[in-house]
């Protein structure tokens, strides 16, 4: 029987659909991607169509030959009332079909095509830098490596300006000791896991903790929290110039400090973090896989072994016009690893691609990561599970890249891409996992482990301004990075309490930050427990951990006791005294003293 072929051409957006009908073999559909153009018609129909549309469209007279093949013709719309002009009828001026781009990646099932990998020696010794080792003398100095003097200066300047604007004469200028005491209170709230507790209950005389009242009053803490600012721009100027303008000066200085204090090991993990925030923010993200569903996304590069935060970048959403960024994953990894050499980068399937591996090889780095089966550079036969056995692995190779497909259970396919592993080795374990997967599992948890440790003891509180949420996260990351450096310098510190060292470090850091302010505080709180704590700290200065950073005590506080109101007299009398009870260390005036001889005492 003679075959009859009928060809129909339909224009569907950017797709050309060709339908071929055969009586014997059935219908066949072929879809080709091409640029926008008019449907091709026979020559007679084309001429009629040109005459019909000549009143609505005109073609530019001088069009270069390159634009005909690359960008197509540029059509200019004309109104019907305009002077009519005949459109050219030459067929060569019509836009031509563009071929769909293909990737030049040739995979082979033989490992012989792969070139052997030569490990590269790291240029810098992993661990704290010489600058960090030189400037760390105690826990507080390790923390100040990241919250530097420059950051503190900007913080004080802008916060004092905002405090004067909000509270006018009621605002007392914050100095360096007051600021460090405020930081110490935030750190101590993370130690006691009080970030979700109401602020008033922390200062309550019965249910609160005396350390908070001993440092500062509740009103002073609330004033500091409301007045925190990082720049002096007006609100309209911030939105016009930069999404991060409200915290950009402090954020840039802080991020610059991270790679200067620590050299990561051979493996670096790149991932994404989410700082919880549900308030108004133009670049707030929704990530259902994170514990906090809503918040601010931060790209992060961490040392895989210690989870030290080496580099960070805030994601501010899509570009102008709501256009999504192309090759975002590759761009993020290249930005996060700027300055590294000889390291292996571990990332998930959002970042991993063949092009990323090639770019990292040019920078003397390798890549290991999971990959999406839908990637265009992957062969389709590797993603099929038909006739695949459980715990089986299939490898494909190029000269510098290895691809593996592993079936851990029925219906599950795990695909990894690596430029470090050039041989398809399988472990001797019972599950027969390839060595690529074992290496990925050992180095993938850098960012997740950082999130877990920071979330366990975090000073982040419920706020209504997103710059404050980022600032709290900066405090948490700075404390953890200081902890990593401190343990690297003094590995035997609190070794007997190995599982509690993170909490003990935060507690010691908080105390060292608040002790200078407690010793110089002029007004002793009325709460008995807080007042007793202040007196104990002042009397026993030498035995405290913050003795090395204490400011000079005012002369009125000779003997460790400052002149203050008698605690047994009513506040209306306002009786001042410097006498203390020898038993309970309470301040008492002459009326409440009892004189005893040495025999009766």
Secondary structure, 3 states (H helix, E strand, C coil): CCCCCCEEEEEECCEEEEEECCCCCCCEEEEEECCCCCCCCCHHHHHHHHHHHCCCEEECCCCCHHHHHCCCCCEEECCCCCCCCCCCCCHHHCCCCCCCCCCCCCCECCHHHCCCCCCCCCCCCCEECHHHHHHCCCHHHHHCCCCCHHHHHHHHHHHHHHHHHHHHHHCCCCCHHHHHHHHHHHHHHHHCCCCCCCHHHHCCCCCCCHHHHHHCCHHHHHHHHHHCCCCCCCHHHHHHHCCCCCCHHHHHHHHHHHHHHEECCCEEEEEEEEEECCCCCCCCEECCCCCCCEEEEEEEEEECCCCCEEEEEECCCCCHHHCCCCCHHHHHHHHHCCCCCCCEEEECCCCCCHHHHHHHHHCCCEEEEECCCCCCCCCHHHCCCCCCCCCCEEEEECCCCEEEEECCCCCCCEEEEECCCCCCCECCCCCCCEHHHHHHHHHCCHHHHHHHHHHHCCCCCCCCCHHHHHHHHHHHHHHHHHHHHHHHHCCCCCHHHHHHHHHHHHHHHHHHHHHHHHHCCCCCCCCHHHHHHHHHHHHCCCCCCCHHHCCCCCHHHHHHCCCEECCCCCCCCCCEECCECCCCCCECCHHHCCCCCCCCC
